[in-house]
Amino acid sequence: MSRSTARWLPSLFLTAALPLFAQAENPPEGPAYGPELQGFEYPYTLKHFPLQSQGQSLQMGYMDVPAQGEVNGRTVVLMHGKNFCAATWGDSIKTLSEAGYRVIAPDQIGFCTSSKPAHYQYSFHQLATNTQALLKALGVQKSIVLGHSTGGMLATRYALQFPDQVERLAMVNPIGLEDWKALGVPYRTVDQWYERELKLSADGIRNYERKTYYGGRWKPEFERWVDMLAGLNKGPGHTQVAWNSALIYDMIFTQPVYYEFKDLKVPTLLMIGTSDTTAIGSDIAPPAVKAKLGRYEVLGKQVAQLIPQSTLVEFAHLGHAPQMEEPDRFHQALLGWLNKPIP
């Protein structure tokens, strides 16, 4: 039995063990991938870190790319977003590595190439602890942490939880710059999120990302990331992928980091595409509430005032993922900040 097949089998058994979760039909469009994204090509060698967590044997997929050229001895840890994977950092990994940085890009538990357990108490504290265990195993004592989207919430929690292990913190269009619950967004139960996630399709992903992430714009290279998400959802791990996604959405909604930005003790860079309108639950929010949500051109400035050692870089007319939309412009700003001495 091949290693790949052996990794699929537990996922298939897990799917069979969820009889109460009705299978939803998916349209026959695009590729289908395994429950740990088997079949999808990562830009660099994919490795796996085994860990024991909450009484379970799990594994995290990750890339560990050495510095190229003039090595500077610094390490950047990349934290992906909810609808993204470590693979979506491909351009940034290449740029940072060529600039002399070691780059480590993990997939968090519940995402992409990592385990999707049947039962898991998701919290940003837990994911931060998992990531810290990976870095310890790789011999990394201190790093620059760069988080995108939901990864920005995780990066914030990581910097709060392990401040002595963080050299600098950078966030790209992080969600959690506001507390949606406190602003009046209705609560969705995990079961309601699950039913929603079962219906995920390539068309739905594409339409949402075009409207919310990119202000109506679209590039052909974004299709690869649509296929990645849709293919993971429609594969043999369909139910467990949707179930973990539901648990993760509940974590994002109920565990705001907004109130703790003031407690960050490391130099922090906020990189904001101002056309972004991402806000969890905005699709079910009352019109008056929805109109106030996800206004990144305002949120970036407000949160920059809350973070003690903050630098704000705004990308006018760019959306939720400026590192993918205009990578050259993004990386010039990022490297410029990284190369400046800490005051």
WORARA-V666615 format. One record per residue. N is the residue number from 1. OMEGA is omega in whole degrees, -180 to 180 (* if undefined). Layout:
N OMEGA
N OMEGA
//
This chain:
1 -180
2 178
3 -178
4 180
5 -179
6 180
7 179
8 -170
9 178
10 -180
11 179
12 178
13 180
14 179
15 180
16 -178
17 179
18 -173
19 -178
20 -177
21 -177
22 175
23 177
24 180
25 177
26 178
27 -178
28 -178
29 175
30 -178
31 172
32 -178
33 180
34 -176
35 173
36 176
37 176
38 180
39 178
40 -175
41 175
42 -175
43 178
44 -177
45 179
46 178
47 -179
48 -180
49 178
50 177
51 173
52 -179
53 179
54 176
55 -177
56 173
57 -176
58 175
59 176
60 170
61 179
62 171
63 178
64 -171
65 -178
66 177
67 176
68 176
69 -178
70 -176
71 -178
72 177
73 -178
74 -178
75 175
76 176
77 -176
78 180
79 -174
80 179
81 -177
82 -179
83 -178
84 177
85 176
86 -179
87 -178
88 176
89 -172
90 -179
91 -179
92 178
93 -179
94 -178
95 -178
96 179
97 179
98 178
99 175
100 -178
101 163
102 -176
103 177
104 -177
105 180
106 164
107 -179
108 175
109 -179
110 -176
111 158
112 -174
113 -178
114 -178
115 176
116 -174
117 178
118 -180
119 179
120 176
121 -177
122 171
123 176
124 175
125 -179
126 180
127 176
128 178
129 177
130 -178
131 178
132 177
133 177
134 -178
135 177
136 179
137 -180
138 177
139 -179
140 -179
141 -180
142 -175
143 168
144 -177
145 -179
146 -177
147 179
148 175
149 176
150 175
151 175
152 175
153 179
154 179
155 176
156 179
157 -180
158 -179
159 176
160 -175
161 -177
162 -174
163 -179
164 -179
165 -178
166 177
167 178
168 178
169 175
170 -179
171 180
172 -179
173 179
174 167
175 -177
176 174
177 176
178 178
179 -175
180 -179
181 -179
182 -179
183 175
184 176
185 -179
186 179
187 169
188 175
189 176
190 179
191 178
192 175
193 -178
194 178
195 178
196 -177
197 177
198 -175
199 -178
200 179
201 179
202 -180
203 180
204 179
205 -178
206 -178
207 179
208 -177
209 179
210 -176
211 -172
212 -175
213 -167
214 174
215 179
216 -180
217 178
218 177
219 -179
220 -178
221 177
222 -178
223 180
224 -177
225 171
226 178
227 -180
228 -178
229 -178
230 180
231 176
232 -177
233 -175
234 -177
235 -177
236 177
237 -172
238 -176
239 -178
240 176
241 -180
242 -179
243 178
244 177
245 179
246 178
247 -179
248 177
249 178
250 176
251 -177
252 -175
253 -171
254 -176
255 -177
256 173
257 -174
258 -173
259 -177
260 177
261 -179
262 -176
263 180
264 -175
265 -178
266 174
267 -171
268 177
269 173
270 179
271 -168
272 166
273 -168
274 179
275 -179
276 176
277 -177
278 176
279 -178
280 177
281 -178
282 -179
283 179
284 180
285 173
286 -177
287 -178
288 178
289 -178
290 -178
291 -177
292 -172
293 170
294 -179
295 -172
296 178
297 176
298 -174
299 -179
300 -180
301 -179
302 -177
303 177
304 178
305 -179
306 -175
307 -173
308 -177
309 -172
310 170
311 -180
312 172
313 180
314 177
315 -179
316 175
317 174
318 -173
319 -169
320 -176
321 -179
322 179
323 178
324 -176
325 177
326 -172
327 -178
328 179
329 180
330 -174
331 175
332 179
333 -179
334 -178
335 177
336 179
337 -179
338 -177
339 179
340 177
341 175
342 -179
343 *
//
